Amino acid sequence: AAGEGHGKSGAPPASVEDLSPEQQEEVRKQLAEIIVQARTAIAAFYKDYDTFPRKELTPRGYDGRKGTTEPLVRIIEFADFECPHCQMAAPQIKDIVERYGDKVEVVFKNYPLGKKCNEALTRDVHPNACEAAVAVQCGGQAGRYWEMHDLVFSTAAAGETLSTRQLKKLAEQVGLEANQFANCITSDETWAEVRAQVADGRDAGITGTPSFFVNGVAMPSPHPAFVEAAIRRELLAKGVTDLPADQDGVFGN
């Protein structure tokens, strides 16, 4: 529920500077530990990187695509709009694509954990995820794919339920025509797009969301740091050395 973890004192501090000196020191220690752990994990990832198999994953015309059309590195993401880890990863992936610019492309494929579109499931993990995926596909059909994608993710991350009524409100916010959207979210053709993306995920062997592939290499963790590490490795292998700064020395390249 919203507000959990903040205790009885109300809203959390606006920034680290609002904490006491003792609390600030504790935060600095925790961040330092996290960076050390990240360096160790990425170093182990790089050590085995060249042994990882590469899968042939083909973007579909109705997948979400952002970035250069002839990328040196293609990121393919399978995700679920009701998945908390997917919600956390979304702004980080957006930031990575912006920082690496014309070198990368991200392809977003829906993999909802809902039985309405993912028939292989034995239980309905995220009951609204299928319709949310369809709603974003409808945004794409109207030329508002990423606007709808980002708004659905941020709405879910804020604790809002992705009901049909809510999705219609979000569609209105990004400028979709109400009647067209209402027809689209019940369209067999649009639902077929999501089911085909789900089939792509099953063929790729994914076991959870989000799942990332960088130039066909499956990431060992859903954390976007591995995505960025792989991007850097792929670019260096192609002779590209002009990379964004590695300020915390996490990647070591």
Disulfide bonds with the S-S distance in Angstrom:
Cys117-Cys130 2.11
Cys138-Cys184 2.10
